[in-house]
C-alpha cells in the first residue's frame, strides 16, 4: 500500500438501513399477497413484538425477526423526518 493512497470509508449504518428497507419491502409484499393490510400488521408487530402479526409467507416472519425493533423504529423515524 502506498503512503499517499486515500482512505476508503464506508458506512455500516447506510448498509443496515438498506437491509432494513429491503426486509420491510419483502414483509410488506408478503402481507399484501396474503390479503392483509401491511401497514396495520407491521405496526401491530412493532408495538407488540408478537410475530403472529407477520405472515410466514415468503419467509416474512423470520426475516422481520432479524431486525431489532428499536433499530427499526429509529430508522423509520429518521427516514420520515428526513423526507418531510
HELIX and SHEET records of a PDB file:
HELIX    1   1 UNK A   12  UNK A   33  1                                  22    
HELIX    2   2 UNK A   38  UNK A   48  1                                  11    
HELIX    3   3 UNK A   51  UNK A   53  5                                   3    
HELIX    4   4 UNK A   57  UNK A   59  5                                   3    
HELIX    5   5 UNK A   60  UNK A   64  1                                   5    
HELIX    6   6 UNK A   69  UNK A   83  1                                  15    
END                                                                             
